[in-house]
Amino acid sequence: METILPLFEKDFVENLIPQKCPFVMIDKLFSYSETALISGLKVTNNNIFVANDIFTESGIVEHMAQSVALHTGYQFYLKKEAAPTGYIGSIKEIAINRLPKINDEIQTTVTILHEFAGITLVDLVTKLNGETIATGQMKTILAQ
């Protein structure tokens, strides 16, 4: 498996999303394009979504949602504009096959399926060591 180094890490990434500590569930940006993004998170024992040394389902879903927010935030950063706040409009077909443990590093690929008038439909795939552990779709809406 090829090692991919992050483009940006925690401090930079946290400035691109509306969530703040202790609710930040992303700490790396590996790649970005207009239609896709790969984000990452190292699961730590002080994460609010860790229970019994396991990163919970809620944490994975929040990580996925923040990955979508990171795509928007970085898009606006490149345009030198402040990113608007967004909301989850719907979550569809989330399947979680395995839960990461403390010190595991997960990566989520966000693929933009449709984007129109501030509404974005995305496909999400979360991996751990190259193994797909969660998939789903979300629709997000930018605040007006």
Beta strands, then each sheet from edge to edge (+ up, - down):
strand 1: 8-9
strand 2: 28-33
strand 3: 36-42
strand 4: 50-51
strand 5: 54-55
strand 6: 86-96
strand 7: 105-116
strand 8: 119-128
strand 9: 131-142
sheet 1: 1+ 2- 3+ 7- 8+ 9- 6+
sheet 2: 4+ 5-
end
